[in-house]
Amino acid sequence: MSKKITFDYWKHLYADRVASMYSSEIRDLLSLSARPDIISFAGGNPEVRSLNFQKLEKYAKRALRIDGDTSLQYGSSEGYYPFKTRLIEVMKLEDIHVDEEDIVVTTGGQQALDLLAKIFINTGDHIIVEAPSYAGAINSFKSYQPNIIGVPVDEHGIKVDLVEEKLKVLSKQKIQVKFIYLVPNFSNPSGVTLSLERRKKILKLAKQYNTVIIEDNPYGLLRYQGKSIPCIKTLDVKQDDMHVIYMSTMSKLLAPGFRIGWIVAPHLIIQKLNLGVQAADLCTSSFAQRIAYEYFSDPGWVDNIKTFISIYSQRRDTMLNTLSETLPAGCSWSKPEGGFFIWLTLPSYLNAKELLADAIRANVAYVPGSGFYADGRGQNEIRLAFCSERPENIEKGIKILARIIRDKIKLYKSFQ
Ligand SMILES: Cc1ncc(COP(=O)(O)O)c(C=O)c1O
């Protein structure tokens, strides 16, 4: 049982950065979303139940039987070399060609973000992110106290002409943008994909203004529709003039419980990241990497991705269809070609946080949009994760949500 303490006796001891560490007002409400009677569109939880647990057990046994000594030992801070060899094959599926030495394995994508923030951000530095952007990235970055510039996205991804404007203005003031953080494929949270034209343009801008792009790509292999677009990393071909740091995670390709992510970067940056790993946790779990190595050594892993795609695409279709059938005029939403999320925009007079209380009461949960903006915008926006619920629950939950939205609109209009 958690004890409620009202006076913080240690306040005078905390570092300044604690004040900028994100505290979610909706956390208590969302903790309810774990209740079994709640239909949750809140968390981006992958469908791990579709994995073959017997096979995983076999991989774990093999990791202990063949390689117990190393699997249970500290590993190198860069990551388990044979596993990196497997990661190279995974990335080749998206036309990314790198060597083992270009990779550092991290404890999930979340640690990758934290390490990148740690090596690049001084207090007051400027960074550019999508608006809305992945809340976990905003949280990580905020604890290093930068100026976060959120540049709006439309259906083709971040508005690159606005990025250019920002870079121009800041460079006139002799301000260096430390990095541009992007989730170009089926973004978390907006679901939109950055067009090829914009990918080329933003890479050109990164070069022109001598900054780097952090390309975060957890969902790239989970495409349900349309043609894949080259990663920005794939476009960044000049070995002596590289401007893309690529990162991804095992969380959506295997399972988040493994806590494995990775970063691909130029060698000098990899060296700094290794120092970061050494200070943070010495190394990513040797045991987890060893089992993941077995998983990716079995060509059947690609079939698991096909299974994931078939499950998620059905859920996406159900959510999109039910939204079209039930939501009133004045609402709009993104149409993701992959990934986990749909971004719903309500009429500007509605407040997504207020609505959440009603939704939870009716056993439906989602995440209000404001947590995905560094400056608290997005009051009338909602992130809907379609990955975790079965189609029948998605249909039921969206119908409930639509009724709540319709009732609120009616109430608002009755006061006009
Ligand atoms: C865009 C993005 N980056 C990073 C992460 C963190 O992933 P991990 O589970 O590997 O920490 C997530 C998780 O949802 C994500 O959506």
The ligand as an SDF file (V2000), in Angstrom:
LIG
                    3D

 16 16  0  0  0  0  0  0  0  0999 V2000
    8.7240    6.3420  -30.4200 C   0  0  0  0  0  0  0  0  0  0  0  0
    9.1640    5.5110  -29.2690 C   0  0  0  0  0  0  0  0  0  0  0  0
   10.4290    5.5730  -28.8780 N   0  0  0  0  0  0  0  0  0  0  0  0
   10.8810    4.8500  -27.8340 C   0  0  0  0  0  0  0  0  0  0  0  0
   10.0340    4.0290  -27.1330 C   0  0  0  0  0  0  0  0  0  0  0  0
   10.5620    3.2790  -25.9400 C   0  0  0  0  0  0  0  0  0  0  0  0
   10.6620    1.9420  -26.2160 O   0  0  0  0  0  0  0  0  0  0  0  0
   11.2300    0.8810  -25.1900 P   0  0  0  0  0  0  0  0  0  0  0  0
   10.0930    0.0140  -24.8190 O   0  0  0  0  0  0  0  0  0  0  0  0
   12.2500    0.1460  -25.9690 O   0  0  0  0  0  0  0  0  0  0  0  0
   11.8440    1.6000  -24.0450 O   0  0  0  0  0  0  0  0  0  0  0  0
    8.6920    3.9340  -27.5150 C   0  0  0  0  0  0  0  0  0  0  0  0
    7.7590    3.0870  -26.7560 C   0  0  0  0  0  0  0  0  0  0  0  0
    6.5800    3.0710  -26.9140 O   0  0  0  0  0  0  0  0  0  0  0  0
    8.2550    4.6900  -28.6090 C   0  0  0  0  0  0  0  0  0  0  0  0
    6.9850    4.6460  -29.0470 O   0  0  0  0  0  0  0  0  0  0  0  0
  1  2  1  0
  2  3  1  0
  2 15  2  0
  3  4  2  0
  4  5  1  0
  5  6  1  0
  5 12  2  0
  6  7  1  0
  7  8  1  0
  8  9  2  0
  8 10  1  0
  8 11  1  0
 12 13  1  0
 12 15  1  0
 13 14  2  0
 15 16  1  0
M  END
$$$$
